[in-house]
Amino acid sequence: MKLTKKELDSKLDSIVNCEVFARALKFKALQHNYSHLNCILIQSQRENVTYVLPFKKWNALGISVLKGEKGLAIIVPRFRKVDKPDGSKDDELVGFATGHVFDISQTDAPPDFLIAHLNRDFPGYQNLVELSPIPVAERPLRKGLSGYFDSKELTITISGNLSEADKALTLLHETGHYLVWKDKLELLPEIEEVIVECSAFIAASKFGIDATAPSAGYIAGYLHNTEDLRKASKVIDKISNELLKTYERSEEYAESGS
């Protein structure tokens, strides 16, 4: 299956106001090596997708793709080596091609494969606090406010009345705001909230925290067209990956190859 730009835009147009966007967040939590855009595309082609790999990578794990199964199309960037002024070489993006992956349900993988390969134990709120890139404080906050990031003091404040899981979710969310500030990303406040919430949900799901996905309606309220979706997906990729890198405690949360 070759995915043309027209077909891609058609798929994205149908997703802007669809719950597929929210479902793709949880899927990306398991496989954040794949872009959020690719996660959405994969979800749009097959229901109940859980874990995908290319044909050769399944084979490398000793697992075979079942006969007759069709691959799920993804976008694969193409690069070429170019010479830099200092004499070194760098990768230059020259375009995109269509690649294919297969869900675990399309293979003969044993039932316990995901359990054996994905450790998603909640690392604990205090462990996350210790890894925070900026100081974290707790104090009583007004009703309805779980926490906030102070860009002047470079601190995160979290309501002391929250449960441990909710404190962890709030810490991930506010760290997302810090990363947006650190990376000097110029975003509209509403878009930033959506991107940070999506990124925090991805990170929380990766760590096994029972988080509720942002509502599709809330997200779609700010993503009105395909171009909005493309732009938001790129920033979600950036912030969610930085969140995971910031709070990975050990190899148990390292990215698997894709």
Secondary structure, DSSP 8 states (H G I E B T S, - for coil): ----HHHHHHHHHHHTTSTHHHHHHHHHHH-TTS-HHHHHHHHHHSTT---EE-HHHHHHTT--B-TT---EEEEEEEEEEEE-TTS-EEEEEEEEEEEEEEEGGGB---TTHHHHH-------HHHHHHH-SS-EEEE---TT--EEEETTTTEEEEETTS-HHHHHHHHHHHHHHHHHHHTT----HHHHHHHHHHHHHHHHHHTT-------HHHHHTT--SHHHHHHHHHHHHHHHHHHHHHH--SGGGS----
